[in-house]
Amino acid sequence: MSTDTATTEHPGRIESGRHPVNIGHLVMGLAFLGMVGVWALIQGNVVKGGDIRWLLPIPWVLAGFAGLLATTLTSGRHATRQTGWVGTPDTAGPSTIPTDDNDTTQEIR
């Protein structure tokens, strides 16, 4: 028997049995499929002339709408509350600002 540790590893995630959706991949995949569909309509002489200029933006609009819809529907599943700084000064490591003890520059007044 296997034990599921997903809820202990990700306490803010609600397990639903679904694969997480990468919204960027979804939007670009739908836009690509839409452009292939537009290309097929143009090559099949289904759409001609001035109708092409109205047909070309449709895949982008539909893909953007699908991205907005996916964003609103999946935003509640990955709810994590983040407060404060990422690390404390003790765990942040050494300072990344170089210091030069032999600095001979003078302040101009």
Secondary structure, DSSP 8 states (H G I E B T S, - for coil): -----HHHH-TTB---S-----HHHHHHHHHHHHHHHHHHHHHTTSS-TTHHHHHTTHHHHHHHHHHHHHHHHHTTTB-----S-SS-TTTS-S--S---TT-------
